[in-house]
Amino acid sequence: MLSGRGLSVTVKNQRSSYAYFLRGLSHGKLGNYQLAIEDLTKAIELDPYLAEANDSRGVELRRVIDDYNKMIKLDQSSEKPLT
């Protein structure tokens, strides 16, 4: 179920790495990077060999870093300190 920009999906089988992987992908598509990283990390904990989860977590981490770098550049152009 989608609710606004958030995603409300419960993983019924708490041992299903693929369920966490899919939910992590969905969070990432919605721009919820922190939740995506959390679910992808859980998928990797459950199945360290799930290559798709490892790759996707790297993509989400790159997005977070890119967003942070954009924020720093924007802030450098203003007179205000980072908060």
A tleap script that builds the chain and sets N, CA, C and O, in Angstrom:
source leaprc.protein.ff14SB
mol = sequence {
  NMET LEU SER GLY ARG GLY LEU SER VAL THR
  VAL LYS ASN GLN ARG SER SER TYR ALA TYR
  PHE LEU ARG GLY LEU SER HIE GLY LYS LEU
  GLY ASN TYR GLN LEU ALA ILE GLU ASP LEU
  THR LYS ALA ILE GLU LEU ASP PRO TYR LEU
  ALA GLU ALA ASN ASP SER ARG GLY VAL GLU
  LEU ARG ARG VAL ILE ASP ASP TYR ASN LYS
  MET ILE LYS LEU ASP GLN SER SER GLU LYS
  PRO LEU CTHR
}
set mol.1.N position { 0.846 -1.173 0.000 }
set mol.1.CA position { 0.000 0.000 0.000 }
set mol.1.C position { 0.891 1.236 0.000 }
set mol.1.O position { 1.846 1.312 0.774 }
set mol.2.N position { 0.598 2.170 -0.832 }
set mol.2.CA position { 1.322 3.431 -0.868 }
set mol.2.C position { 0.553 4.472 -0.084 }
set mol.2.O position { -0.673 4.545 -0.163 }
set mol.3.N position { 1.274 5.269 0.667 }
set mol.3.CA position { 0.628 6.356 1.394 }
set mol.3.C position { 1.463 7.617 1.195 }
set mol.3.O position { 2.511 7.782 1.820 }
set mol.4.N position { 1.001 8.485 0.338 }
set mol.4.CA position { 1.788 9.669 -0.001 }
set mol.4.C position { 3.091 9.251 -0.639 }
set mol.4.O position { 3.101 8.434 -1.559 }
set mol.5.N position { 4.195 9.804 -0.159 }
set mol.5.CA position { 5.503 9.390 -0.665 }
set mol.5.C position { 6.058 8.235 0.160 }
set mol.5.O position { 7.128 7.711 -0.148 }
set mol.6.N position { 5.341 7.836 1.199 }
set mol.6.CA position { 5.809 6.747 2.035 }
set mol.6.C position { 5.288 5.412 1.548 }
set mol.6.O position { 4.346 5.347 0.760 }
set mol.7.N position { 5.897 4.374 2.015 }
set mol.7.CA position { 5.520 3.027 1.641 }
set mol.7.C position { 5.209 2.269 2.919 }
set mol.7.O position { 6.026 2.214 3.837 }
set mol.8.N position { 4.023 1.686 2.968 }
set mol.8.CA position { 3.637 0.933 4.151 }
set mol.8.C position { 3.419 -0.517 3.761 }
set mol.8.O position { 2.317 -0.914 3.384 }
set mol.9.N position { 4.484 -1.303 3.854 }
set mol.9.CA position { 4.422 -2.717 3.506 }
set mol.9.C position { 5.090 -3.484 4.631 }
set mol.9.O position { 6.214 -3.173 5.023 }
set mol.10.N position { 4.401 -4.476 5.144 }
set mol.10.CA position { 4.950 -5.303 6.199 }
set mol.10.C position { 5.543 -6.567 5.592 }
set mol.10.O position { 4.915 -7.220 4.758 }
set mol.11.N position { 6.745 -6.904 6.011 }
set mol.11.CA position { 7.365 -8.150 5.579 }
set mol.11.C position { 6.845 -9.237 6.502 }
set mol.11.O position { 7.188 -9.283 7.683 }
set mol.12.N position { 6.002 -10.126 5.943 }
set mol.12.CA position { 5.382 -11.169 6.774 }
set mol.12.C position { 6.396 -12.230 7.183 }
set mol.12.O position { 6.418 -12.658 8.337 }
set mol.13.N position { 7.230 -12.653 6.245 }
set mol.13.CA position { 8.246 -13.648 6.560 }
set mol.13.C position { 9.530 -12.908 6.905 }
set mol.13.O position { 10.272 -12.494 6.014 }
set mol.14.N position { 9.791 -12.743 8.190 }
set mol.14.CA position { 10.938 -11.951 8.664 }
set mol.14.C position { 12.283 -12.552 8.264 }
set mol.14.O position { 13.321 -11.921 8.466 }
set mol.15.N position { 12.284 -13.759 7.703 }
set mol.15.CA position { 13.521 -14.403 7.285 }
set mol.15.C position { 13.695 -14.375 5.770 }
set mol.15.O position { 14.599 -15.012 5.230 }
set mol.16.N position { 12.836 -13.643 5.097 }
set mol.16.CA position { 12.888 -13.573 3.636 }
set mol.16.C position { 13.772 -12.411 3.178 }
set mol.16.O position { 13.354 -11.253 3.189 }
set mol.17.N position { 14.974 -12.736 2.785 }
set mol.17.CA position { 15.885 -11.691 2.315 }
set mol.17.C position { 15.326 -11.011 1.070 }
set mol.17.O position { 15.495 -9.805 0.892 }
set mol.18.N position { 14.665 -11.773 0.215 }
set mol.18.CA position { 14.148 -11.208 -1.031 }
set mol.18.C position { 13.011 -10.222 -0.766 }
set mol.18.O position { 12.867 -9.242 -1.497 }
set mol.19.N position { 12.203 -10.463 0.263 }
set mol.19.CA position { 11.127 -9.524 0.613 }
set mol.19.C position { 11.720 -8.189 1.062 }
set mol.19.O position { 11.240 -7.128 0.662 }
set mol.20.N position { 12.762 -8.241 1.892 }
set mol.20.CA position { 13.426 -7.004 2.311 }
set mol.20.C position { 14.081 -6.312 1.123 }
set mol.20.O position { 14.061 -5.086 1.017 }
set mol.21.N position { 14.668 -7.117 0.225 }
set mol.21.CA position { 15.285 -6.558 -0.973 }
set mol.21.C position { 14.257 -5.799 -1.811 }
set mol.21.O position { 14.513 -4.669 -2.227 }
set mol.22.N position { 13.109 -6.405 -2.058 }
set mol.22.CA position { 12.079 -5.763 -2.873 }
set mol.22.C position { 11.534 -4.496 -2.207 }
set mol.22.O position { 11.314 -3.481 -2.867 }
set mol.23.N position { 11.320 -4.571 -0.886 }
set mol.23.CA position { 10.827 -3.383 -0.190 }
set mol.23.C position { 11.884 -2.285 -0.202 }
set mol.23.O position { 11.555 -1.105 -0.322 }
set mol.24.N position { 13.150 -2.669 -0.079 }
set mol.24.CA position { 14.232 -1.692 -0.160 }
set mol.24.C position { 14.273 -0.997 -1.511 }
set mol.24.O position { 14.480 0.214 -1.586 }
set mol.25.N position { 14.076 -1.768 -2.583 }
set mol.25.CA position { 14.023 -1.168 -3.922 }
set mol.25.C position { 12.878 -0.169 -4.021 }
set mol.25.O position { 13.033 0.913 -4.588 }
set mol.26.N position { 11.740 -0.536 -3.473 }
set mol.26.CA position { 10.566 0.340 -3.523 }
set mol.26.C position { 10.823 1.640 -2.768 }
set mol.26.O position { 10.481 2.720 -3.251 }
set mol.27.N position { 11.420 1.537 -1.594 }
set mol.27.CA position { 11.757 2.747 -0.832 }
set mol.27.C position { 12.705 3.634 -1.641 }
set mol.27.O position { 12.551 4.855 -1.669 }
set mol.28.N position { 13.672 3.018 -2.289 }
set mol.28.CA position { 14.619 3.783 -3.085 }
set mol.28.C position { 13.956 4.519 -4.232 }
set mol.28.O position { 14.281 5.673 -4.508 }
set mol.29.N position { 13.025 3.850 -4.900 }
set mol.29.CA position { 12.307 4.483 -6.018 }
set mol.29.C position { 11.485 5.681 -5.547 }
set mol.29.O position { 11.266 6.628 -6.302 }
set mol.30.N position { 11.034 5.630 -4.295 }
set mol.30.CA position { 10.240 6.722 -3.734 }
set mol.30.C position { 11.112 7.820 -3.113 }
set mol.30.O position { 10.600 8.825 -2.622 }
set mol.31.N position { 12.419 7.618 -3.139 }
set mol.31.CA position { 13.318 8.624 -2.578 }
set mol.31.C position { 13.529 8.498 -1.078 }
set mol.31.O position { 14.109 9.389 -0.458 }
set mol.32.N position { 13.071 7.418 -0.497 }
set mol.32.CA position { 13.247 7.173 0.942 }
set mol.32.C position { 14.553 6.394 1.142 }
set mol.32.O position { 14.536 5.201 1.446 }
set mol.33.N position { 15.678 7.087 0.967 }
set mol.33.CA position { 16.968 6.415 0.925 }
set mol.33.C position { 17.337 5.718 2.227 }
set mol.33.O position { 17.868 4.607 2.203 }
set mol.34.N position { 17.064 6.351 3.359 }
set mol.34.CA position { 17.413 5.737 4.638 }
set mol.34.C position { 16.665 4.420 4.833 }
set mol.34.O position { 17.252 3.419 5.243 }
set mol.35.N position { 15.361 4.428 4.534 }
set mol.35.CA position { 14.586 3.191 4.676 }
set mol.35.C position { 15.046 2.144 3.675 }
set mol.35.O position { 15.066 0.954 3.986 }
set mol.36.N position { 15.415 2.579 2.476 }
set mol.36.CA position { 15.923 1.655 1.465 }
set mol.36.C position { 17.200 0.988 1.966 }
set mol.36.O position { 17.357 -0.229 1.863 }
set mol.37.N position { 18.101 1.788 2.503 }
set mol.37.CA position { 19.366 1.244 2.994 }
set mol.37.C position { 19.129 0.280 4.150 }
set mol.37.O position { 19.783 -0.759 4.232 }
set mol.38.N position { 18.204 0.613 5.043 }
set mol.38.CA position { 17.900 -0.271 6.170 }
set mol.38.C position { 17.384 -1.626 5.685 }
set mol.38.O position { 17.839 -2.669 6.153 }
set mol.39.N position { 16.436 -1.609 4.748 }
set mol.39.CA position { 15.882 -2.873 4.251 }
set mol.39.C position { 16.909 -3.663 3.446 }
set mol.39.O position { 16.967 -4.888 3.553 }
set mol.40.N position { 17.709 -2.985 2.652 }
set mol.40.CA position { 18.731 -3.688 1.877 }
set mol.40.C position { 19.800 -4.272 2.791 }
set mol.40.O position { 20.321 -5.356 2.527 }
set mol.41.N position { 20.126 -3.563 3.858 }
set mol.41.CA position { 21.083 -4.092 4.834 }
set mol.41.C position { 20.517 -5.341 5.501 }
set mol.41.O position { 21.239 -6.318 5.701 }
set mol.42.N position { 19.231 -5.318 5.846 }
set mol.42.CA position { 18.590 -6.491 6.446 }
set mol.42.C position { 18.612 -7.670 5.476 }
set mol.42.O position { 18.867 -8.803 5.881 }
set mol.43.N position { 18.346 -7.407 4.203 }
set mol.43.CA position { 18.385 -8.468 3.189 }
set mol.43.C position { 19.778 -9.085 3.126 }
set mol.43.O position { 19.915 -10.303 3.018 }
set mol.44.N position { 20.805 -8.252 3.192 }
set mol.44.CA position { 22.185 -8.738 3.140 }
set mol.44.C position { 22.531 -9.521 4.396 }
set mol.44.O position { 23.242 -10.523 4.322 }
set mol.45.N position { 22.038 -9.077 5.553 }
set mol.45.CA position { 22.268 -9.822 6.797 }
set mol.45.C position { 21.680 -11.223 6.697 }
set mol.45.O position { 22.285 -12.195 7.151 }
set mol.46.N position { 20.494 -11.320 6.096 }
set mol.46.CA position { 19.830 -12.616 5.971 }
set mol.46.C position { 20.459 -13.488 4.892 }
set mol.46.O position { 20.488 -14.712 5.019 }
set mol.47.N position { 20.966 -12.857 3.825 }
set mol.47.CA position { 21.590 -13.601 2.730 }
set mol.47.C position { 22.739 -12.769 2.157 }
set mol.47.O position { 22.533 -11.972 1.242 }
set mol.48.N position { 23.945 -12.953 2.693 }
set mol.48.CA position { 25.089 -12.167 2.242 }
set mol.48.C position { 25.425 -12.372 0.757 }
set mol.48.O position { 26.158 -11.574 0.172 }
set mol.49.N position { 24.900 -13.423 0.159 }
set mol.49.CA position { 25.195 -13.723 -1.245 }
set mol.49.C position { 24.152 -13.177 -2.205 }
set mol.49.O position { 24.222 -13.431 -3.408 }
set mol.50.N position { 23.195 -12.436 -1.690 }
set mol.50.CA position { 22.177 -11.819 -2.550 }
set mol.50.C position { 22.813 -10.606 -3.222 }
set mol.50.O position { 22.778 -9.490 -2.703 }
set mol.51.N position { 23.391 -10.856 -4.383 }
set mol.51.CA position { 24.173 -9.829 -5.086 }
set mol.51.C position { 23.350 -8.587 -5.390 }
set mol.51.O position { 23.855 -7.467 -5.306 }
set mol.52.N position { 22.088 -8.780 -5.742 }
set mol.52.CA position { 21.241 -7.632 -6.085 }
set mol.52.C position { 21.101 -6.672 -4.914 }
set mol.52.O position { 21.087 -5.456 -5.104 }
set mol.53.N position { 20.997 -7.212 -3.701 }
set mol.53.CA position { 20.851 -6.361 -2.512 }
set mol.53.C position { 22.141 -5.597 -2.248 }
set mol.53.O position { 22.102 -4.414 -1.910 }
set mol.54.N position { 23.276 -6.256 -2.399 }
set mol.54.CA position { 24.558 -5.588 -2.205 }
set mol.54.C position { 24.734 -4.455 -3.210 }
set mol.54.O position { 25.150 -3.355 -2.847 }
set mol.55.N position { 24.420 -4.724 -4.462 }
set mol.55.CA position { 24.540 -3.716 -5.511 }
set mol.55.C position { 23.586 -2.547 -5.261 }
set mol.55.O position { 23.981 -1.386 -5.361 }
set mol.56.N position { 22.348 -2.853 -4.941 }
set mol.56.CA position { 21.338 -1.813 -4.732 }
set mol.56.C position { 21.663 -0.941 -3.527 }
set mol.56.O position { 21.418 0.265 -3.550 }
set mol.57.N position { 22.213 -1.540 -2.479 }
set mol.57.CA position { 22.583 -0.740 -1.310 }
set mol.57.C position { 23.689 0.249 -1.683 }
set mol.57.O position { 23.692 1.388 -1.218 }
set mol.58.N position { 24.616 -0.186 -2.514 }
set mol.58.CA position { 25.653 0.725 -2.992 }
set mol.58.C position { 25.071 1.885 -3.782 }
set mol.58.O position { 25.521 3.023 -3.647 }
set mol.59.N position { 24.069 1.598 -4.609 }
set mol.59.CA position { 23.401 2.649 -5.393 }
set mol.59.C position { 22.727 3.645 -4.457 }
set mol.59.O position { 22.853 4.854 -4.651 }
set mol.60.N position { 22.017 3.158 -3.451 }
set mol.60.CA position { 21.321 4.048 -2.510 }
set mol.60.C position { 22.311 4.880 -1.706 }
set mol.60.O position { 22.075 6.065 -1.471 }
set mol.61.N position { 23.410 4.276 -1.286 }
set mol.61.CA position { 24.424 5.038 -0.555 }
set mol.61.C position { 25.005 6.138 -1.446 }
set mol.61.O position { 25.258 7.245 -0.970 }
set mol.62.N position { 25.216 5.851 -2.715 }
set mol.62.CA position { 25.718 6.851 -3.656 }
set mol.62.C position { 24.728 8.000 -3.776 }
set mol.62.O position { 25.139 9.159 -3.840 }
set mol.63.N position { 23.431 7.703 -3.809 }
set mol.63.CA position { 22.412 8.758 -3.888 }
set mol.63.C position { 22.454 9.658 -2.667 }
set mol.63.O position { 22.328 10.877 -2.781 }
set mol.64.N position { 22.631 9.055 -1.497 }
set mol.64.CA position { 22.705 9.841 -0.260 }
set mol.64.C position { 23.928 10.754 -0.307 }
set mol.64.O position { 23.839 11.931 0.042 }
set mol.65.N position { 25.059 10.221 -0.732 }
set mol.65.CA position { 26.284 11.019 -0.819 }
set mol.65.C position { 26.109 12.153 -1.831 }
set mol.65.O position { 26.514 13.286 -1.568 }
set mol.66.N position { 25.511 11.858 -2.978 }
set mol.66.CA position { 25.279 12.895 -3.994 }
set mol.66.C position { 24.374 13.999 -3.457 }
set mol.66.O position { 24.640 15.183 -3.668 }
set mol.67.N position { 23.300 13.610 -2.760 }
set mol.67.CA position { 22.397 14.607 -2.182 }
set mol.67.C position { 23.118 15.467 -1.154 }
set mol.67.O position { 22.926 16.683 -1.111 }
set mol.68.N position { 23.939 14.844 -0.336 }
set mol.68.CA position { 24.685 15.581 0.684 }
set mol.68.C position { 25.647 16.567 0.026 }
set mol.68.O position { 25.754 17.715 0.458 }
set mol.69.N position { 26.342 16.125 -1.009 }
set mol.69.CA position { 27.273 17.018 -1.712 }
set mol.69.C position { 26.544 18.195 -2.364 }
set mol.69.O position { 27.064 19.311 -2.372 }
set mol.70.N position { 25.354 17.961 -2.907 }
set mol.70.CA position { 24.556 19.047 -3.481 }
set mol.70.C position { 24.185 20.061 -2.400 }
set mol.70.O position { 24.240 21.271 -2.621 }
set mol.71.N position { 23.810 19.549 -1.234 }
set mol.71.CA position { 23.438 20.418 -0.125 }
set mol.71.C position { 24.618 21.284 0.299 }
set mol.71.O position { 24.446 22.468 0.586 }
set mol.72.N position { 25.802 20.708 0.341 }
set mol.72.CA position { 26.993 21.464 0.724 }
set mol.72.C position { 27.267 22.561 -0.303 }
set mol.72.O position { 27.578 23.691 0.072 }
set mol.73.N position { 27.156 22.242 -1.593 }
set mol.73.CA position { 27.390 23.249 -2.628 }
set mol.73.C position { 26.376 24.379 -2.536 }
set mol.73.O position { 26.734 25.550 -2.666 }
set mol.74.N position { 25.125 24.037 -2.315 }
set mol.74.CA position { 24.098 25.066 -2.183 }
set mol.74.C position { 24.369 25.945 -0.975 }
set mol.74.O position { 24.216 27.165 -1.038 }
set mol.75.N position { 24.766 25.329 0.112 }
set mol.75.CA position { 25.007 26.080 1.333 }
set mol.75.C position { 26.232 26.988 1.203 }
set mol.75.O position { 26.260 28.071 1.787 }
set mol.76.N position { 27.232 26.561 0.453 }
set mol.76.CA position { 28.434 27.377 0.271 }
set mol.76.C position { 28.124 28.661 -0.493 }
set mol.76.O position { 28.833 29.658 -0.364 }
set mol.77.N position { 27.062 28.625 -1.287 }
set mol.77.CA position { 26.714 29.823 -2.050 }
set mol.77.C position { 25.911 30.821 -1.216 }
set mol.77.O position { 25.679 31.950 -1.646 }
set mol.78.N position { 25.492 30.404 -0.034 }
set mol.78.CA position { 24.763 31.335 0.838 }
set mol.78.C position { 25.680 31.787 1.967 }
set mol.78.O position { 26.788 31.275 2.132 }
set mol.79.N position { 25.209 32.735 2.723 }
set mol.79.CA position { 25.979 33.269 3.842 }
set mol.79.C position { 25.733 32.503 5.134 }
set mol.79.O position { 26.425 32.717 6.129 }
set mol.80.N position { 24.746 31.608 5.119 }
set mol.80.CA position { 24.353 30.905 6.341 }
set mol.80.C position { 25.264 29.699 6.586 }
set mol.80.O position { 25.704 29.052 5.636 }
set mol.81.N position { 25.548 29.395 7.860 }
set mol.81.CA position { 26.322 28.187 8.163 }
set mol.81.C position { 25.458 26.937 8.006 }
set mol.81.O position { 24.230 27.010 8.049 }
set mol.82.N position { 26.111 25.795 7.826 }
set mol.82.CA position { 25.386 24.517 7.754 }
set mol.82.C position { 24.686 24.250 9.071 }
set mol.82.O position { 25.261 24.458 10.139 }
set mol.83.N position { 23.450 23.793 9.000 }
set mol.83.CA position { 22.718 23.439 10.224 }
set mol.83.C position { 22.216 22.033 10.108 }
set mol.83.O position { 21.571 21.529 11.028 }
savepdb mol mol.pdb
quit
